[in-house]
């Protein structure tokens, strides 16, 4: 989320509370020396650091960004989502004469998934699981940033795991995706995704991801 706010704005919202808390402490007990003056700012800095650390918790940051003026600055995507991923894996396998069932189910270009997006002040994490339980996915790198006029981009790199893969599948592979949206409180997310799944057999995949906020 820090890439949405920007480091200058982040420094500003850190500096202002330090100054205000220092002024309050000074009003309560005026300092008598330079050492006490710097100690005053040190105390204020510690208070702000503790509050910032608490805000870095996903649940806490989600509440703060949803019910404070931050809601006008950062998008609210924290929470659970449900949707589907489309893939060209089956079409490519069929053309090569392979019987591919990479989701442990009859061939289909659409795979139902559940997704949890965890957002804190410094990081964003995405966890995806197919509803069949065949595949799980977790981000190794993820960044939420501004894009275009008032829009946002969620870009991520994932590691995908299949505990008990079919003979035509892999147990682990990498992927990436890009989701773009405009609203600061979206009810739906749409984007594209691709993987290196079975790339050595020319079966690396690409497709779309469509998510709706879970009730």
PyMOL CGO cylinders between C-alpha atoms (Angstrom):
from pymol import cmd
from pymol.cgo import CYLINDER

trace = [
    CYLINDER, 0.00, 0.00, 0.00, 2.98, 2.27, 0.48, 0.3, 1, 1, 1, 1, 1, 1,
    CYLINDER, 2.98, 2.27, 0.48, 3.33, 2.45, -3.33, 0.3, 1, 1, 1, 1, 1, 1,
    CYLINDER, 3.33, 2.45, -3.33, -0.17, 3.93, -3.54, 0.3, 1, 1, 1, 1, 1, 1,
    CYLINDER, -0.17, 3.93, -3.54, 0.43, 6.55, -0.84, 0.3, 1, 1, 1, 1, 1, 1,
    CYLINDER, 0.43, 6.55, -0.84, 3.97, 7.37, -1.96, 0.3, 1, 1, 1, 1, 1, 1,
    CYLINDER, 3.97, 7.37, -1.96, 7.00, 7.74, 0.29, 0.3, 1, 1, 1, 1, 1, 1,
    CYLINDER, 7.00, 7.74, 0.29, 6.67, 11.53, 0.52, 0.3, 1, 1, 1, 1, 1, 1,
    CYLINDER, 6.67, 11.53, 0.52, 3.11, 11.31, 1.77, 0.3, 1, 1, 1, 1, 1, 1,
    CYLINDER, 3.11, 11.31, 1.77, 4.08, 8.49, 4.14, 0.3, 1, 1, 1, 1, 1, 1,
    CYLINDER, 4.08, 8.49, 4.14, 6.90, 10.64, 5.58, 0.3, 1, 1, 1, 1, 1, 1,
    CYLINDER, 6.90, 10.64, 5.58, 4.41, 13.50, 5.98, 0.3, 1, 1, 1, 1, 1, 1,
    CYLINDER, 4.41, 13.50, 5.98, 1.83, 11.43, 7.89, 0.3, 1, 1, 1, 1, 1, 1,
    CYLINDER, 1.83, 11.43, 7.89, 4.63, 10.15, 10.14, 0.3, 1, 1, 1, 1, 1, 1,
    CYLINDER, 4.63, 10.15, 10.14, 6.13, 13.59, 10.81, 0.3, 1, 1, 1, 1, 1, 1,
    CYLINDER, 6.13, 13.59, 10.81, 2.84, 15.33, 11.62, 0.3, 1, 1, 1, 1, 1, 1,
    CYLINDER, 2.84, 15.33, 11.62, 1.86, 12.97, 14.49, 0.3, 1, 1, 1, 1, 1, 1,
    CYLINDER, 1.86, 12.97, 14.49, 5.39, 13.20, 15.92, 0.3, 1, 1, 1, 1, 1, 1,
    CYLINDER, 5.39, 13.20, 15.92, 5.16, 17.02, 15.98, 0.3, 1, 1, 1, 1, 1, 1,
    CYLINDER, 5.16, 17.02, 15.98, 1.63, 17.02, 17.43, 0.3, 1, 1, 1, 1, 1, 1,
    CYLINDER, 1.63, 17.02, 17.43, 2.46, 14.47, 20.14, 0.3, 1, 1, 1, 1, 1, 1,
    CYLINDER, 2.46, 14.47, 20.14, 5.63, 16.39, 21.00, 0.3, 1, 1, 1, 1, 1, 1,
    CYLINDER, 5.63, 16.39, 21.00, 3.61, 19.61, 21.33, 0.3, 1, 1, 1, 1, 1, 1,
    CYLINDER, 3.61, 19.61, 21.33, 1.12, 17.84, 23.59, 0.3, 1, 1, 1, 1, 1, 1,
    CYLINDER, 1.12, 17.84, 23.59, 3.89, 16.42, 25.80, 0.3, 1, 1, 1, 1, 1, 1,
    CYLINDER, 3.89, 16.42, 25.80, 5.54, 19.84, 25.93, 0.3, 1, 1, 1, 1, 1, 1,
    CYLINDER, 5.54, 19.84, 25.93, 2.23, 21.41, 27.03, 0.3, 1, 1, 1, 1, 1, 1,
    CYLINDER, 2.23, 21.41, 27.03, 1.90, 18.83, 29.79, 0.3, 1, 1, 1, 1, 1, 1,
    CYLINDER, 1.90, 18.83, 29.79, 5.50, 19.16, 30.96, 0.3, 1, 1, 1, 1, 1, 1,
    CYLINDER, 5.50, 19.16, 30.96, 7.70, 21.87, 29.40, 0.3, 1, 1, 1, 1, 1, 1,
    CYLINDER, 7.70, 21.87, 29.40, 11.33, 20.87, 28.79, 0.3, 1, 1, 1, 1, 1, 1,
    CYLINDER, 11.33, 20.87, 28.79, 14.18, 22.67, 30.56, 0.3, 1, 1, 1, 1, 1, 1,
    CYLINDER, 14.18, 22.67, 30.56, 17.18, 21.65, 28.44, 0.3, 1, 1, 1, 1, 1, 1,
    CYLINDER, 17.18, 21.65, 28.44, 18.27, 20.56, 24.96, 0.3, 1, 1, 1, 1, 1, 1,
    CYLINDER, 18.27, 20.56, 24.96, 18.59, 16.96, 26.15, 0.3, 1, 1, 1, 1, 1, 1,
    CYLINDER, 18.59, 16.96, 26.15, 15.01, 16.96, 27.41, 0.3, 1, 1, 1, 1, 1, 1,
    CYLINDER, 15.01, 16.96, 27.41, 13.91, 18.50, 24.10, 0.3, 1, 1, 1, 1, 1, 1,
    CYLINDER, 13.91, 18.50, 24.10, 15.42, 15.64, 22.08, 0.3, 1, 1, 1, 1, 1, 1,
    CYLINDER, 15.42, 15.64, 22.08, 14.08, 13.10, 24.61, 0.3, 1, 1, 1, 1, 1, 1,
    CYLINDER, 14.08, 13.10, 24.61, 10.62, 14.57, 24.04, 0.3, 1, 1, 1, 1, 1, 1,
    CYLINDER, 10.62, 14.57, 24.04, 10.85, 13.92, 20.29, 0.3, 1, 1, 1, 1, 1, 1,
    CYLINDER, 10.85, 13.92, 20.29, 12.26, 10.46, 20.94, 0.3, 1, 1, 1, 1, 1, 1,
    CYLINDER, 12.26, 10.46, 20.94, 9.21, 9.57, 23.05, 0.3, 1, 1, 1, 1, 1, 1,
    CYLINDER, 9.21, 9.57, 23.05, 6.91, 10.87, 20.32, 0.3, 1, 1, 1, 1, 1, 1,
    CYLINDER, 6.91, 10.87, 20.32, 8.78, 8.86, 17.71, 0.3, 1, 1, 1, 1, 1, 1,
    CYLINDER, 8.78, 8.86, 17.71, 8.42, 5.68, 19.76, 0.3, 1, 1, 1, 1, 1, 1,
    CYLINDER, 8.42, 5.68, 19.76, 4.67, 6.23, 20.13, 0.3, 1, 1, 1, 1, 1, 1,
    CYLINDER, 4.67, 6.23, 20.13, 4.25, 6.76, 16.38, 0.3, 1, 1, 1, 1, 1, 1,
    CYLINDER, 4.25, 6.76, 16.38, 6.47, 3.72, 15.62, 0.3, 1, 1, 1, 1, 1, 1,
    CYLINDER, 6.47, 3.72, 15.62, 4.31, 1.50, 17.85, 0.3, 1, 1, 1, 1, 1, 1,
    CYLINDER, 4.31, 1.50, 17.85, 1.11, 2.72, 16.21, 0.3, 1, 1, 1, 1, 1, 1,
    CYLINDER, 1.11, 2.72, 16.21, 2.63, 2.20, 12.73, 0.3, 1, 1, 1, 1, 1, 1,
    CYLINDER, 2.63, 2.20, 12.73, 3.69, -1.34, 13.69, 0.3, 1, 1, 1, 1, 1, 1,
    CYLINDER, 3.69, -1.34, 13.69, 0.14, -2.09, 14.83, 0.3, 1, 1, 1, 1, 1, 1,
    CYLINDER, 0.14, -2.09, 14.83, -1.22, -0.69, 11.57, 0.3, 1, 1, 1, 1, 1, 1,
    CYLINDER, -1.22, -0.69, 11.57, 1.04, -3.00, 9.58, 0.3, 1, 1, 1, 1, 1, 1,
    CYLINDER, 1.04, -3.00, 9.58, -1.20, -5.84, 10.74, 0.3, 1, 1, 1, 1, 1, 1,
    CYLINDER, -1.20, -5.84, 10.74, -3.54, -6.73, 7.86, 0.3, 1, 1, 1, 1, 1, 1,
    CYLINDER, -3.54, -6.73, 7.86, -6.80, -6.62, 9.83, 0.3, 1, 1, 1, 1, 1, 1,
    CYLINDER, -6.80, -6.62, 9.83, -5.89, -3.39, 11.63, 0.3, 1, 1, 1, 1, 1, 1,
    CYLINDER, -5.89, -3.39, 11.63, -4.82, -1.60, 8.44, 0.3, 1, 1, 1, 1, 1, 1,
    CYLINDER, -4.82, -1.60, 8.44, -7.99, -2.75, 6.68, 0.3, 1, 1, 1, 1, 1, 1,
    CYLINDER, -7.99, -2.75, 6.68, -10.16, -1.21, 9.41, 0.3, 1, 1, 1, 1, 1, 1,
    CYLINDER, -10.16, -1.21, 9.41, -8.14, 2.00, 9.56, 0.3, 1, 1, 1, 1, 1, 1,
    CYLINDER, -8.14, 2.00, 9.56, -8.18, 2.47, 5.78, 0.3, 1, 1, 1, 1, 1, 1,
    CYLINDER, -8.18, 2.47, 5.78, -11.91, 1.73, 5.59, 0.3, 1, 1, 1, 1, 1, 1,
    CYLINDER, -11.91, 1.73, 5.59, -13.18, 3.94, 8.41, 0.3, 1, 1, 1, 1, 1, 1,
    CYLINDER, -13.18, 3.94, 8.41, -10.78, 6.91, 8.36, 0.3, 1, 1, 1, 1, 1, 1,
    CYLINDER, -10.78, 6.91, 8.36, -9.87, 9.57, 5.76, 0.3, 1, 1, 1, 1, 1, 1,
    CYLINDER, -9.87, 9.57, 5.76, -7.45, 7.00, 4.31, 0.3, 1, 1, 1, 1, 1, 1,
    CYLINDER, -7.45, 7.00, 4.31, -10.47, 5.49, 2.50, 0.3, 1, 1, 1, 1, 1, 1,
    CYLINDER, -10.47, 5.49, 2.50, -10.26, 8.41, 0.05, 0.3, 1, 1, 1, 1, 1, 1,
    CYLINDER, -10.26, 8.41, 0.05, -6.60, 7.66, -0.70, 0.3, 1, 1, 1, 1, 1, 1,
    CYLINDER, -6.60, 7.66, -0.70, -6.19, 3.89, -0.83, 0.3, 1, 1, 1, 1, 1, 1,
    CYLINDER, -6.19, 3.89, -0.83, -8.32, 1.11, -2.37, 0.3, 1, 1, 1, 1, 1, 1,
    CYLINDER, -8.32, 1.11, -2.37, -10.06, -1.41, -0.14, 0.3, 1, 1, 1, 1, 1, 1,
    CYLINDER, -10.06, -1.41, -0.14, -9.38, -4.89, -1.57, 0.3, 1, 1, 1, 1, 1, 1,
    CYLINDER, -9.38, -4.89, -1.57, -8.59, -6.69, 1.69, 0.3, 1, 1, 1, 1, 1, 1,
    CYLINDER, -8.59, -6.69, 1.69, -10.74, -9.77, 2.28, 0.3, 1, 1, 1, 1, 1, 1,
    CYLINDER, -10.74, -9.77, 2.28, -12.11, -12.89, 0.63, 0.3, 1, 1, 1, 1, 1, 1,
    CYLINDER, -12.11, -12.89, 0.63, -13.05, -13.22, -3.03, 0.3, 1, 1, 1, 1, 1, 1,
    CYLINDER, -13.05, -13.22, -3.03, -14.54, -15.96, -5.20, 0.3, 1, 1, 1, 1, 1, 1,
    CYLINDER, -14.54, -15.96, -5.20, -14.44, -16.43, -8.94, 0.3, 1, 1, 1, 1, 1, 1,
    CYLINDER, -14.44, -16.43, -8.94, -12.77, -18.34, -11.71, 0.3, 1, 1, 1, 1, 1, 1,
    CYLINDER, -12.77, -18.34, -11.71, -9.61, -18.64, -13.72, 0.3, 1, 1, 1, 1, 1, 1,
    CYLINDER, -9.61, -18.64, -13.72, -9.77, -19.42, -17.43, 0.3, 1, 1, 1, 1, 1, 1,
    CYLINDER, -9.77, -19.42, -17.43, -6.88, -21.27, -19.02, 0.3, 1, 1, 1, 1, 1, 1,
    CYLINDER, -6.88, -21.27, -19.02, -5.84, -22.39, -22.50, 0.3, 1, 1, 1, 1, 1, 1,
    CYLINDER, -5.84, -22.39, -22.50, -4.06, -25.45, -21.01, 0.3, 1, 1, 1, 1, 1, 1,
    CYLINDER, -4.06, -25.45, -21.01, -6.70, -27.92, -22.16, 0.3, 1, 1, 1, 1, 1, 1,
    CYLINDER, -6.70, -27.92, -22.16, -6.90, -26.61, -25.72, 0.3, 1, 1, 1, 1, 1, 1,
    CYLINDER, -6.90, -26.61, -25.72, -3.12, -26.81, -26.09, 0.3, 1, 1, 1, 1, 1, 1,
    CYLINDER, -3.12, -26.81, -26.09, -3.02, -30.32, -24.60, 0.3, 1, 1, 1, 1, 1, 1,
    CYLINDER, -3.02, -30.32, -24.60, -5.81, -31.48, -26.93, 0.3, 1, 1, 1, 1, 1, 1,
    CYLINDER, -5.81, -31.48, -26.93, -3.95, -30.22, -29.99, 0.3, 1, 1, 1, 1, 1, 1,
    CYLINDER, -3.95, -30.22, -29.99, -0.91, -32.23, -28.84, 0.3, 1, 1, 1, 1, 1, 1,
    CYLINDER, -0.91, -32.23, -28.84, -2.97, -35.36, -28.27, 0.3, 1, 1, 1, 1, 1, 1,
    CYLINDER, -2.97, -35.36, -28.27, -2.57, -35.30, -24.48, 0.3, 1, 1, 1, 1, 1, 1,
    CYLINDER, -2.57, -35.30, -24.48, -5.26, -36.09, -21.93, 0.3, 1, 1, 1, 1, 1, 1,
    CYLINDER, -5.26, -36.09, -21.93, -4.67, -33.27, -19.48, 0.3, 1, 1, 1, 1, 1, 1,
    CYLINDER, -4.67, -33.27, -19.48, -6.63, -32.90, -16.25, 0.3, 1, 1, 1, 1, 1, 1,
    CYLINDER, -6.63, -32.90, -16.25, -4.63, -30.30, -14.29, 0.3, 1, 1, 1, 1, 1, 1,
    CYLINDER, -4.63, -30.30, -14.29, -7.43, -29.63, -11.84, 0.3, 1, 1, 1, 1, 1, 1,
    CYLINDER, -7.43, -29.63, -11.84, -8.27, -33.27, -11.11, 0.3, 1, 1, 1, 1, 1, 1,
    CYLINDER, -8.27, -33.27, -11.11, -11.52, -32.86, -13.04, 0.3, 1, 1, 1, 1, 1, 1,
    CYLINDER, -11.52, -32.86, -13.04, -12.84, -33.30, -16.60, 0.3, 1, 1, 1, 1, 1, 1,
    CYLINDER, -12.84, -33.30, -16.60, -11.24, -30.84, -19.04, 0.3, 1, 1, 1, 1, 1, 1,
    CYLINDER, -11.24, -30.84, -19.04, -12.70, -27.37, -18.81, 0.3, 1, 1, 1, 1, 1, 1,
    CYLINDER, -12.70, -27.37, -18.81, -11.34, -23.93, -19.63, 0.3, 1, 1, 1, 1, 1, 1,
    CYLINDER, -11.34, -23.93, -19.63, -12.78, -22.51, -16.39, 0.3, 1, 1, 1, 1, 1, 1,
    CYLINDER, -12.78, -22.51, -16.39, -11.55, -23.38, -12.90, 0.3, 1, 1, 1, 1, 1, 1,
    CYLINDER, -11.55, -23.38, -12.90, -13.46, -22.14, -9.85, 0.3, 1, 1, 1, 1, 1, 1,
    CYLINDER, -13.46, -22.14, -9.85, -11.24, -20.53, -7.21, 0.3, 1, 1, 1, 1, 1, 1,
    CYLINDER, -11.24, -20.53, -7.21, -11.39, -18.83, -3.84, 0.3, 1, 1, 1, 1, 1, 1,
    CYLINDER, -11.39, -18.83, -3.84, -8.95, -16.02, -3.08, 0.3, 1, 1, 1, 1, 1, 1,
    CYLINDER, -8.95, -16.02, -3.08, -7.89, -14.18, 0.07, 0.3, 1, 1, 1, 1, 1, 1,
    CYLINDER, -7.89, -14.18, 0.07, -6.15, -10.82, -0.30, 0.3, 1, 1, 1, 1, 1, 1,
    CYLINDER, -6.15, -10.82, -0.30, -4.27, -9.59, 2.77, 0.3, 1, 1, 1, 1, 1, 1,
    CYLINDER, -4.27, -9.59, 2.77, -3.27, -5.92, 2.77, 0.3, 1, 1, 1, 1, 1, 1,
    CYLINDER, -3.27, -5.92, 2.77, -1.13, -4.06, 5.26, 0.3, 1, 1, 1, 1, 1, 1,
    CYLINDER, -1.13, -4.06, 5.26, 0.83, -0.83, 5.15, 0.3, 1, 1, 1, 1, 1, 1,
    CYLINDER, 0.83, -0.83, 5.15, 3.91, -2.29, 3.47, 0.3, 1, 1, 1, 1, 1, 1,
    CYLINDER, 3.91, -2.29, 3.47, 2.87, -5.54, 1.76, 0.3, 1, 1, 1, 1, 1, 1,
    CYLINDER, 2.87, -5.54, 1.76, 0.06, -7.23, -0.14, 0.3, 1, 1, 1, 1, 1, 1,
    CYLINDER, 0.06, -7.23, -0.14, -0.35, -11.03, -0.14, 0.3, 1, 1, 1, 1, 1, 1,
    CYLINDER, -0.35, -11.03, -0.14, -2.65, -13.15, -2.31, 0.3, 1, 1, 1, 1, 1, 1,
    CYLINDER, -2.65, -13.15, -2.31, -3.62, -16.74, -1.51, 0.3, 1, 1, 1, 1, 1, 1,
    CYLINDER, -3.62, -16.74, -1.51, -5.57, -18.70, -4.12, 0.3, 1, 1, 1, 1, 1, 1,
    CYLINDER, -5.57, -18.70, -4.12, -7.07, -22.18, -3.98, 0.3, 1, 1, 1, 1, 1, 1,
    CYLINDER, -7.07, -22.18, -3.98, -9.12, -24.09, -6.53, 0.3, 1, 1, 1, 1, 1, 1,
    CYLINDER, -9.12, -24.09, -6.53, -12.47, -25.08, -5.04, 0.3, 1, 1, 1, 1, 1, 1,
    CYLINDER, -12.47, -25.08, -5.04, -11.66, -28.72, -5.76, 0.3, 1, 1, 1, 1, 1, 1,
    CYLINDER, -11.66, -28.72, -5.76, -8.63, -28.41, -3.47, 0.3, 1, 1, 1, 1, 1, 1,
    CYLINDER, -8.63, -28.41, -3.47, -6.35, -29.66, -6.24, 0.3, 1, 1, 1, 1, 1, 1,
    CYLINDER, -6.35, -29.66, -6.24, -4.20, -26.53, -6.51, 0.3, 1, 1, 1, 1, 1, 1,
    CYLINDER, -4.20, -26.53, -6.51, -3.07, -23.79, -4.14, 0.3, 1, 1, 1, 1, 1, 1,
    CYLINDER, -3.07, -23.79, -4.14, -1.22, -20.61, -5.00, 0.3, 1, 1, 1, 1, 1, 1,
    CYLINDER, -1.22, -20.61, -5.00, 0.59, -18.02, -2.90, 0.3, 1, 1, 1, 1, 1, 1,
    CYLINDER, 0.59, -18.02, -2.90, 2.37, -14.83, -3.92, 0.3, 1, 1, 1, 1, 1, 1,
    CYLINDER, 2.37, -14.83, -3.92, 6.14, -14.49, -3.70, 0.3, 1, 1, 1, 1, 1, 1,
    CYLINDER, 6.14, -14.49, -3.70, 5.98, -10.85, -4.76, 0.3, 1, 1, 1, 1, 1, 1,
    CYLINDER, 5.98, -10.85, -4.76, 3.01, -8.51, -4.99, 0.3, 1, 1, 1, 1, 1, 1,
    CYLINDER, 3.01, -8.51, -4.99, 2.62, -4.78, -5.51, 0.3, 1, 1, 1, 1, 1, 1,
    CYLINDER, 2.62, -4.78, -5.51, -0.39, -2.49, -5.51, 0.3, 1, 1, 1, 1, 1, 1,
    CYLINDER, -0.39, -2.49, -5.51, 0.25, 0.82, -7.23, 0.3, 1, 1, 1, 1, 1, 1,
    CYLINDER, 0.25, 0.82, -7.23, -1.48, 3.72, -8.95, 0.3, 1, 1, 1, 1, 1, 1,
    CYLINDER, -1.48, 3.72, -8.95, -2.10, 3.38, -12.67, 0.3, 1, 1, 1, 1, 1, 1,
    CYLINDER, -2.10, 3.38, -12.67, -3.61, 5.84, -15.11, 0.3, 1, 1, 1, 1, 1, 1,
    CYLINDER, -3.61, 5.84, -15.11, -6.10, 8.49, -14.04, 0.3, 1, 1, 1, 1, 1, 1,
    CYLINDER, -6.10, 8.49, -14.04, -7.45, 7.44, -10.67, 0.3, 1, 1, 1, 1, 1, 1,
    CYLINDER, -7.45, 7.44, -10.67, -6.94, 3.75, -11.36, 0.3, 1, 1, 1, 1, 1, 1,
    CYLINDER, -6.94, 3.75, -11.36, -4.89, 1.03, -9.71, 0.3, 1, 1, 1, 1, 1, 1,
    CYLINDER, -4.89, 1.03, -9.71, -2.83, -2.02, -10.68, 0.3, 1, 1, 1, 1, 1, 1,
    CYLINDER, -2.83, -2.02, -10.68, -2.29, -5.18, -8.67, 0.3, 1, 1, 1, 1, 1, 1,
    CYLINDER, -2.29, -5.18, -8.67, 0.72, -7.07, -10.07, 0.3, 1, 1, 1, 1, 1, 1,
    CYLINDER, 0.72, -7.07, -10.07, 1.93, -10.34, -8.58, 0.3, 1, 1, 1, 1, 1, 1,
    CYLINDER, 1.93, -10.34, -8.58, 4.21, -13.36, -8.99, 0.3, 1, 1, 1, 1, 1, 1,
    CYLINDER, 4.21, -13.36, -8.99, 3.03, -16.67, -7.56, 0.3, 1, 1, 1, 1, 1, 1,
    CYLINDER, 3.03, -16.67, -7.56, 4.27, -20.12, -6.64, 0.3, 1, 1, 1, 1, 1, 1,
    CYLINDER, 4.27, -20.12, -6.64, 1.62, -22.75, -7.35, 0.3, 1, 1, 1, 1, 1, 1,
    CYLINDER, 1.62, -22.75, -7.35, 1.51, -26.16, -5.67, 0.3, 1, 1, 1, 1, 1, 1,
    CYLINDER, 1.51, -26.16, -5.67, -0.30, -29.39, -6.54, 0.3, 1, 1, 1, 1, 1, 1,
    CYLINDER, -0.30, -29.39, -6.54, 0.09, -31.92, -3.73, 0.3, 1, 1, 1, 1, 1, 1,
    CYLINDER, 0.09, -31.92, -3.73, -1.04, -34.96, -5.76, 0.3, 1, 1, 1, 1, 1, 1,
    CYLINDER, -1.04, -34.96, -5.76, -0.62, -34.03, -9.43, 0.3, 1, 1, 1, 1, 1, 1,
    CYLINDER, -0.62, -34.03, -9.43, -2.08, -35.98, -12.33, 0.3, 1, 1, 1, 1, 1, 1,
    CYLINDER, -2.08, -35.98, -12.33, 0.44, -37.78, -14.56, 0.3, 1, 1, 1, 1, 1, 1,
    CYLINDER, 0.44, -37.78, -14.56, 0.21, -34.96, -17.09, 0.3, 1, 1, 1, 1, 1, 1,
    CYLINDER, 0.21, -34.96, -17.09, 0.75, -32.23, -14.50, 0.3, 1, 1, 1, 1, 1, 1,
    CYLINDER, 0.75, -32.23, -14.50, 3.53, -30.70, -12.40, 0.3, 1, 1, 1, 1, 1, 1,
    CYLINDER, 3.53, -30.70, -12.40, 3.76, -30.52, -8.62, 0.3, 1, 1, 1, 1, 1, 1,
    CYLINDER, 3.76, -30.52, -8.62, 5.09, -26.97, -8.55, 0.3, 1, 1, 1, 1, 1, 1,
    CYLINDER, 5.09, -26.97, -8.55, 5.25, -24.13, -11.07, 0.3, 1, 1, 1, 1, 1, 1,
    CYLINDER, 5.25, -24.13, -11.07, 5.40, -20.34, -11.16, 0.3, 1, 1, 1, 1, 1, 1,
    CYLINDER, 5.40, -20.34, -11.16, 2.97, -17.77, -12.47, 0.3, 1, 1, 1, 1, 1, 1,
    CYLINDER, 2.97, -17.77, -12.47, 2.17, -14.08, -12.66, 0.3, 1, 1, 1, 1, 1, 1,
    CYLINDER, 2.17, -14.08, -12.66, -0.84, -11.86, -13.05, 0.3, 1, 1, 1, 1, 1, 1,
    CYLINDER, -0.84, -11.86, -13.05, -2.00, -8.29, -13.54, 0.3, 1, 1, 1, 1, 1, 1,
    CYLINDER, -2.00, -8.29, -13.54, -5.32, -6.89, -12.32, 0.3, 1, 1, 1, 1, 1, 1,
    CYLINDER, -5.32, -6.89, -12.32, -6.50, -3.37, -13.11, 0.3, 1, 1, 1, 1, 1, 1,
    CYLINDER, -6.50, -3.37, -13.11, -9.42, -1.57, -11.48, 0.3, 1, 1, 1, 1, 1, 1,
    CYLINDER, -9.42, -1.57, -11.48, -10.74, 1.97, -11.00, 0.3, 1, 1, 1, 1, 1, 1,
    CYLINDER, -10.74, 1.97, -11.00, -12.86, 2.03, -7.83, 0.3, 1, 1, 1, 1, 1, 1,
    CYLINDER, -12.86, 2.03, -7.83, -11.35, 2.50, -4.37, 0.3, 1, 1, 1, 1, 1, 1,
    CYLINDER, -11.35, 2.50, -4.37, -13.89, -0.04, -3.10, 0.3, 1, 1, 1, 1, 1, 1,
    CYLINDER, -13.89, -0.04, -3.10, -14.26, -2.55, -5.94, 0.3, 1, 1, 1, 1, 1, 1,
    CYLINDER, -14.26, -2.55, -5.94, -16.80, -5.36, -5.80, 0.3, 1, 1, 1, 1, 1, 1,
    CYLINDER, -16.80, -5.36, -5.80, -15.16, -7.16, -8.73, 0.3, 1, 1, 1, 1, 1, 1,
    CYLINDER, -15.16, -7.16, -8.73, -11.59, -7.65, -9.95, 0.3, 1, 1, 1, 1, 1, 1,
    CYLINDER, -11.59, -7.65, -9.95, -10.66, -8.60, -13.51, 0.3, 1, 1, 1, 1, 1, 1,
    CYLINDER, -10.66, -8.60, -13.51, -7.25, -9.36, -14.98, 0.3, 1, 1, 1, 1, 1, 1,
    CYLINDER, -7.25, -9.36, -14.98, -4.95, -11.66, -16.89, 0.3, 1, 1, 1, 1, 1, 1,
    CYLINDER, -4.95, -11.66, -16.89, -2.65, -14.40, -15.63, 0.3, 1, 1, 1, 1, 1, 1,
    CYLINDER, -2.65, -14.40, -15.63, -0.05, -16.76, -17.05, 0.3, 1, 1, 1, 1, 1, 1,
    CYLINDER, -0.05, -16.76, -17.05, 2.17, -19.61, -15.81, 0.3, 1, 1, 1, 1, 1, 1,
    CYLINDER, 2.17, -19.61, -15.81, 5.16, -21.73, -16.85, 0.3, 1, 1, 1, 1, 1, 1,
    CYLINDER, 5.16, -21.73, -16.85, 3.15, -24.89, -16.08, 0.3, 1, 1, 1, 1, 1, 1,
    CYLINDER, 3.15, -24.89, -16.08, 4.61, -27.77, -18.14, 0.3, 1, 1, 1, 1, 1, 1,
    CYLINDER, 4.61, -27.77, -18.14, 6.49, -25.28, -20.30, 0.3, 1, 1, 1, 1, 1, 1,
    CYLINDER, 6.49, -25.28, -20.30, 8.96, -27.99, -21.36, 0.3, 1, 1, 1, 1, 1, 1,
    CYLINDER, 8.96, -27.99, -21.36, 6.03, -29.69, -23.14, 0.3, 1, 1, 1, 1, 1, 1,
    CYLINDER, 6.03, -29.69, -23.14, 4.93, -26.35, -24.67, 0.3, 1, 1, 1, 1, 1, 1,
    CYLINDER, 4.93, -26.35, -24.67, 1.90, -26.33, -22.35, 0.3, 1, 1, 1, 1, 1, 1,
    CYLINDER, 1.90, -26.33, -22.35, 2.67, -23.09, -20.49, 0.3, 1, 1, 1, 1, 1, 1,
    CYLINDER, 2.67, -23.09, -20.49, -0.64, -21.39, -19.85, 0.3, 1, 1, 1, 1, 1, 1,
    CYLINDER, -0.64, -21.39, -19.85, -2.35, -18.02, -20.11, 0.3, 1, 1, 1, 1, 1, 1,
    CYLINDER, -2.35, -18.02, -20.11, -5.85, -16.82, -19.39, 0.3, 1, 1, 1, 1, 1, 1,
    CYLINDER, -5.85, -16.82, -19.39, -7.99, -14.51, -17.31, 0.3, 1, 1, 1, 1, 1, 1,
    CYLINDER, -7.99, -14.51, -17.31, -8.90, -14.23, -13.64, 0.3, 1, 1, 1, 1, 1, 1,
    CYLINDER, -8.90, -14.23, -13.64, -12.33, -12.97, -12.58, 0.3, 1, 1, 1, 1, 1, 1,
    CYLINDER, -12.33, -12.97, -12.58, -13.11, -12.35, -8.90, 0.3, 1, 1, 1, 1, 1, 1,
    CYLINDER, -13.11, -12.35, -8.90, -16.14, -11.07, -7.00, 0.3, 1, 1, 1, 1, 1, 1,
    CYLINDER, -16.14, -11.07, -7.00, -16.06, -10.00, -3.37, 0.3, 1, 1, 1, 1, 1, 1,
    CYLINDER, -16.06, -10.00, -3.37, -17.40, -12.73, -1.12, 0.3, 1, 1, 1, 1, 1, 1,
    CYLINDER, -17.40, -12.73, -1.12, -20.37, -11.74, 1.03, 0.3, 1, 1, 1, 1, 1, 1,
]
cmd.load_cgo(trace, "trace")
